[in-house]
Amino acid sequence: MTTATDIAQADIVEAQVDERTRALTPGSAFAAALRGEHCRIFGLGQDTEFLPAWRWRADADAGDHQVLARCRGTTVDIGCGPGRMTHALLCLGVRALGIDVVPEAVRQTRHRGGLAMERDVFSPLPAEGRWETALLADGNIGIGGDPRRLLRRVKELIVDGGRVVVDLSCPGGQVSVHHIGLEVSGRRSEPFPWAIVPADRIEQLAEDASLRVLEVVEHDGRWFAALQKPAL
């Protein structure tokens, strides 16, 4: 005889199975990685790559500080993740705001003492046109898979004469767009577009967005650039 308890237990098991087999969203996979779960990236090639969330959860290192040294004045940290760069700017006495589409990233940034909001860079943002620097760290120039569109949008956020500081990949090859996904505990997210921008391709992208390249820097194998919006 089937009892109410049996039915309830069956419902629980069914829900658990559904949760394990249901596709992850990219945001929920990223949130799991920020909480310490191993998260594999697929769609970038044959080699297995893991999302380096452990590094993002750590404090800013020497390479990060080389990037942060190029920021000037009030800074919006786009795709702030768990907030190490936003927090480091705060420790340097810089007024900074982190934005991210993942609530867990915003929560962790605030837990560190940084100011953060759940926002998409293409949605309305506080102080548009008044930020002195926009930061695209950790390859975030790849957001949306269209770096030209992203740089044009970021230019709208900063003052005339303001800066965009951007992490890049190593020189060589073309700007490429991949449809990547994230895998956590055997569950994969749906793919989403992501761009890879080599350091020697940033000049043309900057020109297309009416930005000027101030410098392209290599530090201990890490490449990044500072761009400037023309002053009127």
C-alpha positions as a Markdown table, in Angstrom:
| # | Residue | x | y | z |
|---|---|---|---|---|
| 1 | Met | 0.0 | 0.0 | 0.0 |
| 2 | Thr | 1.3 | 3.4 | -1.0 |
| 3 | Thr | 1.3 | 5.9 | 1.8 |
| 4 | Ala | 1.4 | 9.7 | 1.8 |
| 5 | Thr | 5.0 | 9.4 | 3.1 |
| 6 | Asp | 6.0 | 7.2 | 0.1 |
| 7 | Ile | 4.5 | 9.8 | -2.3 |
| 8 | Ala | 6.3 | 12.6 | -0.6 |
| 9 | Gln | 9.6 | 10.8 | -0.7 |
| 10 | Ala | 9.1 | 10.0 | -4.3 |
| 11 | Asp | 8.4 | 13.6 | -5.1 |
| 12 | Ile | 11.6 | 14.6 | -3.2 |
| 13 | Val | 13.7 | 12.1 | -5.2 |
| 14 | Glu | 12.1 | 13.3 | -8.5 |
| 15 | Ala | 12.9 | 16.9 | -7.6 |
| 16 | Gln | 16.5 | 16.0 | -6.8 |
| 17 | Val | 17.0 | 14.1 | -10.1 |
| 18 | Asp | 15.5 | 17.0 | -12.0 |
| 19 | Glu | 17.8 | 19.5 | -10.2 |
| 20 | Arg | 20.9 | 17.3 | -11.2 |
| 21 | Thr | 19.9 | 16.9 | -14.8 |
| 22 | Arg | 18.5 | 20.4 | -15.5 |
| 23 | Ala | 20.8 | 22.6 | -17.5 |
| 24 | Leu | 22.7 | 25.2 | -15.5 |
| 25 | Thr | 22.4 | 28.9 | -16.4 |
| 26 | Pro | 25.9 | 30.5 | -16.9 |
| 27 | Gly | 25.1 | 32.7 | -13.9 |
| 28 | Ser | 24.4 | 29.8 | -11.5 |
| 29 | Ala | 27.5 | 27.9 | -12.7 |
| 30 | Phe | 29.6 | 31.0 | -12.1 |
| 31 | Ala | 28.0 | 31.4 | -8.7 |
| 32 | Ala | 28.9 | 27.8 | -7.8 |
| 33 | Ala | 32.5 | 28.4 | -8.9 |
| 34 | Leu | 32.6 | 31.5 | -6.6 |
| 35 | Arg | 31.5 | 29.3 | -3.8 |
| 36 | Gly | 34.4 | 27.0 | -4.4 |
| 37 | Glu | 33.1 | 24.3 | -6.7 |
| 38 | His | 35.3 | 23.2 | -9.6 |
| 39 | Cys | 34.0 | 24.7 | -12.8 |
| 40 | Arg | 35.2 | 23.6 | -16.2 |
| 41 | Ile | 35.1 | 25.8 | -19.3 |
| 42 | Phe | 34.2 | 24.2 | -22.6 |
| 43 | Gly | 34.1 | 25.7 | -26.1 |
| 44 | Leu | 37.6 | 27.2 | -26.1 |
| 45 | Gly | 39.4 | 24.3 | -27.7 |
| 46 | Gln | 40.5 | 20.7 | -27.0 |
| 47 | Asp | 42.3 | 21.3 | -23.7 |
| 48 | Thr | 40.4 | 21.2 | -20.4 |
| 49 | Glu | 40.4 | 24.6 | -18.8 |
| 50 | Phe | 39.0 | 25.5 | -15.4 |
| 51 | Leu | 37.5 | 28.8 | -14.3 |
| 52 | Pro | 40.2 | 30.4 | -12.1 |
| 53 | Ala | 37.7 | 31.5 | -9.5 |
| 54 | Trp | 40.2 | 30.6 | -6.7 |
| 55 | Arg | 42.4 | 33.5 | -8.0 |
| 56 | Trp | 39.5 | 35.9 | -8.2 |
| 57 | Arg | 38.5 | 35.1 | -4.6 |
| 58 | Ala | 42.1 | 35.8 | -3.4 |
| 59 | Asp | 43.5 | 39.3 | -2.7 |
| 60 | Ala | 44.8 | 41.4 | -5.6 |
| 61 | Asp | 48.3 | 40.3 | -6.5 |
| 62 | Ala | 51.3 | 42.1 | -7.9 |
| 63 | Gly | 50.0 | 41.7 | -11.5 |
| 64 | Asp | 46.6 | 43.1 | -10.5 |
| 65 | His | 48.3 | 46.1 | -8.9 |
| 66 | Gln | 50.1 | 46.8 | -12.2 |
| 67 | Val | 46.7 | 46.9 | -13.8 |
| 68 | Leu | 45.2 | 49.0 | -11.0 |
| 69 | Ala | 48.0 | 51.5 | -11.3 |
| 70 | Arg | 46.6 | 52.5 | -14.7 |
| 71 | Cys | 43.2 | 53.5 | -13.2 |
| 72 | Arg | 42.8 | 57.2 | -12.6 |
| 73 | Gly | 40.1 | 58.5 | -10.3 |
| 74 | Thr | 36.6 | 57.1 | -9.8 |
| 75 | Thr | 36.4 | 53.7 | -11.3 |
| 76 | Val | 33.6 | 51.3 | -12.4 |
| 77 | Asp | 34.8 | 47.7 | -12.3 |
| 78 | Ile | 32.8 | 45.9 | -15.0 |
| 79 | Gly | 32.2 | 42.2 | -14.3 |
| 80 | Cys | 33.7 | 42.6 | -10.8 |
| 81 | Gly | 33.3 | 38.9 | -9.8 |
| 82 | Pro | 33.9 | 38.4 | -6.1 |
| 83 | Gly | 35.4 | 41.9 | -5.9 |
| 84 | Arg | 39.2 | 41.6 | -5.5 |
| 85 | Met | 39.8 | 44.6 | -7.8 |
| 86 | Thr | 37.0 | 46.7 | -6.4 |
| 87 | His | 38.2 | 46.1 | -2.9 |
| 88 | Ala | 41.9 | 46.8 | -3.9 |
| 89 | Leu | 40.9 | 50.1 | -5.4 |
| 90 | Leu | 39.0 | 50.9 | -2.1 |
| 91 | Cys | 42.2 | 50.1 | -0.1 |
| 92 | Leu | 44.1 | 52.4 | -2.4 |
| 93 | Gly | 41.7 | 55.3 | -1.6 |
| 94 | Val | 40.0 | 55.1 | -5.0 |
| 95 | Arg | 36.2 | 55.4 | -5.1 |
| 96 | Ala | 35.0 | 52.4 | -7.0 |
| 97 | Leu | 31.8 | 50.5 | -7.9 |
| 98 | Gly | 31.7 | 46.9 | -9.0 |
| 99 | Ile | 28.9 | 45.7 | -11.3 |
| 100 | Asp | 28.1 | 42.1 | -12.1 |
| 101 | Val | 25.1 | 40.2 | -13.4 |
| 102 | Val | 25.6 | 37.4 | -10.9 |
| 103 | Pro | 24.1 | 38.0 | -7.4 |
| 104 | Glu | 26.7 | 35.8 | -5.7 |
| 105 | Ala | 29.5 | 38.0 | -7.1 |
| 106 | Val | 27.8 | 41.1 | -5.8 |
| 107 | Arg | 27.3 | 39.5 | -2.4 |
| 108 | Gln | 30.9 | 38.5 | -2.1 |
| 109 | Thr | 32.2 | 41.9 | -3.3 |
| 110 | Arg | 30.1 | 43.6 | -0.6 |
| 111 | His | 31.3 | 41.0 | 2.0 |
| 112 | Arg | 34.8 | 42.2 | 1.3 |
| 113 | Gly | 33.8 | 45.8 | 2.0 |
| 114 | Gly | 33.4 | 46.9 | -1.7 |
| 115 | Leu | 30.5 | 48.7 | -3.2 |
| 116 | Ala | 28.7 | 46.6 | -5.8 |
| 117 | Met | 25.5 | 46.5 | -7.7 |
| 118 | Glu | 23.7 | 43.7 | -9.8 |
| 119 | Arg | 23.8 | 45.3 | -13.2 |
| 120 | Asp | 24.5 | 44.5 | -16.8 |
| 121 | Val | 27.0 | 46.9 | -18.5 |
| 122 | Phe | 24.5 | 47.5 | -21.3 |
| 123 | Ser | 21.7 | 48.5 | -18.8 |
| 124 | Pro | 21.5 | 52.0 | -17.3 |
| 125 | Leu | 24.2 | 52.6 | -14.7 |
| 126 | Pro | 24.8 | 55.1 | -12.0 |
| 127 | Ala | 26.9 | 58.2 | -12.9 |
| 128 | Glu | 26.9 | 57.4 | -16.6 |
| 129 | Gly | 29.4 | 59.7 | -18.4 |
| 130 | Arg | 31.0 | 60.7 | -15.1 |
| 131 | Trp | 33.4 | 57.8 | -14.3 |
| 132 | Glu | 37.0 | 58.6 | -14.7 |
| 133 | Thr | 38.0 | 55.0 | -15.4 |
| 134 | Ala | 36.2 | 51.9 | -16.6 |
| 135 | Leu | 38.0 | 48.6 | -15.7 |
| 136 | Leu | 37.6 | 45.4 | -17.8 |
| 137 | Ala | 39.8 | 43.0 | -15.8 |
| 138 | Asp | 40.3 | 39.3 | -16.2 |
| 139 | Gly | 39.4 | 39.1 | -19.9 |
| 140 | Asn | 36.1 | 40.9 | -19.5 |
| 141 | Ile | 36.5 | 42.6 | -22.8 |
| 142 | Gly | 35.0 | 39.3 | -24.0 |
| 143 | Ile | 31.6 | 40.1 | -22.4 |
| 144 | Gly | 28.9 | 39.6 | -25.0 |
| 145 | Gly | 31.2 | 38.4 | -27.7 |
| 146 | Asp | 31.4 | 41.8 | -29.4 |
| 147 | Pro | 34.4 | 43.8 | -28.1 |
| 148 | Arg | 33.7 | 46.8 | -30.5 |
| 149 | Arg | 30.1 | 47.2 | -29.1 |
| 150 | Leu | 31.4 | 46.8 | -25.6 |
| 151 | Leu | 34.1 | 49.4 | -25.9 |
| 152 | Arg | 31.6 | 51.8 | -27.5 |
| 153 | Arg | 29.3 | 51.3 | -24.5 |
| 154 | Val | 32.1 | 51.7 | -22.0 |
| 155 | Lys | 33.1 | 54.9 | -23.6 |
| 156 | Glu | 29.7 | 56.3 | -22.8 |
| 157 | Leu | 30.3 | 55.6 | -19.1 |
| 158 | Ile | 33.5 | 57.7 | -18.8 |
| 159 | Val | 34.3 | 61.4 | -18.8 |
| 160 | Asp | 36.0 | 63.1 | -21.7 |
| 161 | Gly | 39.7 | 62.3 | -21.2 |
| 162 | Gly | 38.8 | 59.3 | -19.1 |
| 163 | Arg | 40.3 | 55.9 | -19.3 |
| 164 | Val | 39.4 | 52.3 | -20.1 |
| 165 | Val | 41.8 | 49.7 | -18.6 |
| 166 | Val | 41.5 | 46.3 | -20.1 |
| 167 | Asp | 43.1 | 42.9 | -19.7 |
| 168 | Leu | 44.0 | 41.2 | -23.0 |
| 169 | Ser | 45.3 | 37.8 | -24.2 |
| 170 | Cys | 48.8 | 37.3 | -25.4 |
| 171 | Pro | 49.7 | 38.8 | -28.9 |
| 172 | Gly | 49.2 | 36.6 | -31.9 |
| 173 | Gly | 46.1 | 35.6 | -33.9 |
| 174 | Gln | 42.9 | 37.4 | -34.6 |
| 175 | Val | 40.1 | 38.6 | -32.4 |
| 176 | Ser | 37.9 | 35.5 | -32.0 |
| 177 | Val | 34.4 | 34.8 | -30.7 |
| 178 | His | 33.6 | 31.5 | -29.0 |
| 179 | His | 30.3 | 30.1 | -27.7 |
| 180 | Ile | 31.5 | 28.8 | -24.4 |
| 181 | Gly | 29.8 | 27.1 | -21.5 |
| 182 | Leu | 30.5 | 26.2 | -17.9 |
| 183 | Glu | 30.3 | 22.7 | -16.3 |
| 184 | Val | 29.9 | 22.1 | -12.6 |
| 185 | Ser | 29.5 | 18.6 | -11.1 |
| 186 | Gly | 28.8 | 17.1 | -14.5 |
| 187 | Arg | 26.1 | 19.7 | -15.4 |
| 188 | Arg | 26.7 | 22.0 | -18.3 |
| 189 | Ser | 25.3 | 25.5 | -18.8 |
| 190 | Glu | 23.9 | 26.6 | -22.1 |
| 191 | Pro | 26.6 | 28.3 | -24.3 |
| 192 | Phe | 27.1 | 32.0 | -24.4 |
| 193 | Pro | 29.3 | 34.3 | -26.6 |
| 194 | Trp | 32.7 | 35.3 | -25.4 |
| 195 | Ala | 35.5 | 37.2 | -27.3 |
| 196 | Ile | 39.2 | 36.7 | -27.0 |
| 197 | Val | 41.3 | 39.8 | -27.9 |
| 198 | Pro | 45.0 | 39.5 | -28.4 |
| 199 | Ala | 47.1 | 42.4 | -27.2 |
| 200 | Asp | 48.3 | 43.3 | -30.7 |
| 201 | Arg | 44.7 | 43.7 | -31.9 |
| 202 | Ile | 43.5 | 46.3 | -29.4 |
| 203 | Glu | 44.6 | 49.3 | -31.4 |
| 204 | Gln | 42.1 | 48.7 | -34.2 |
| 205 | Leu | 39.3 | 47.9 | -31.8 |
| 206 | Ala | 40.1 | 51.1 | -29.9 |
| 207 | Glu | 40.1 | 53.1 | -33.1 |
| 208 | Asp | 36.7 | 51.7 | -34.1 |
| 209 | Ala | 35.4 | 52.9 | -30.7 |
| 210 | Ser | 37.0 | 56.3 | -31.0 |
| 211 | Leu | 39.4 | 55.6 | -28.2 |
| 212 | Arg | 43.2 | 56.2 | -28.2 |
| 213 | Val | 45.7 | 53.6 | -27.0 |
| 214 | Leu | 47.9 | 55.1 | -24.3 |
| 215 | Glu | 50.0 | 52.0 | -23.7 |
| 216 | Val | 50.0 | 48.2 | -24.0 |
| 217 | Val | 51.9 | 46.6 | -21.2 |
| 218 | Glu | 53.2 | 43.1 | -20.5 |
| 219 | His | 53.9 | 42.1 | -16.9 |
| 220 | Asp | 55.0 | 38.6 | -16.0 |
| 221 | Gly | 53.1 | 37.1 | -18.9 |
| 222 | Arg | 50.0 | 39.2 | -18.4 |
| 223 | Trp | 49.0 | 41.7 | -21.1 |
| 224 | Phe | 46.8 | 44.7 | -20.6 |
| 225 | Ala | 46.2 | 48.2 | -22.1 |
| 226 | Ala | 45.1 | 51.6 | -21.1 |
| 227 | Leu | 42.8 | 53.4 | -23.6 |
| 228 | Gln | 41.7 | 57.0 | -23.4 |
| 229 | Lys | 38.5 | 58.8 | -24.5 |
| 230 | Pro | 39.4 | 62.0 | -26.4 |
| 231 | Ala | 39.1 | 65.2 | -24.3 |
| 232 | Leu | 36.9 | 67.9 | -25.9 |
